[in-house]
Amino acid sequence: MKFCWAQYLLWLMIAVLGAGSMLSACGQKGALVKPVVAIEAADSAEHKKEQ
């Protein structure tokens, strides 16, 4: 069975993009956004300090 150069290119792109996405996620910790509950609690605590 003969392979086309485009098929090799497809597999190469899949491998490169897959490895790149795995490596870009290395070292990420915790949530990427702050929870809304924590922000509201901090705002209410600051409001109580002002009074």
N, C-alpha and C positions, 0 to 999 in steps of 0.2 A: 504494500500500500504506500503510495507516494504522498508525502505531505507538501502542502503549499506553504510558501514563505509567509503568507498572511496568517496561517494557523500558528506558526512559530511566534510571530509577532503578538498574536492574541494571548498565547500562554505566557509570554514574557511580560506583557503589560499586566496581566492578572497577578503574576508573581510579584512584580515590582510594587503595584498598588496595594496588594495585600500586606506585604512586608512593611511598606511605608505607613499604612494605617495602624499596624500593630506597634511599630516603634514610636509613632507620634503619641500614643496613649501611655507610654512608659513613664512612671513617676507621678502620674496625676493622682491626687488625693482629695477625698471629700467631694462635696457637692459643688457644682460650678456656679450656683446661684444661692443667695441667702434665703432661708425660709421666711415666708411672710409673717409667721407668728413671732419670730425673734425680732423682726423690725418693729412690729406693733408693740411688743413688750418694752423695747428700748425707748420708743416714743412716749409711752405712758409713764415710764420711770422718769424720764427727763421732765415731763409735765408736772409730776408730783414734786420734783426738786424745786421748781420755780415757785410753787405756791407757798 
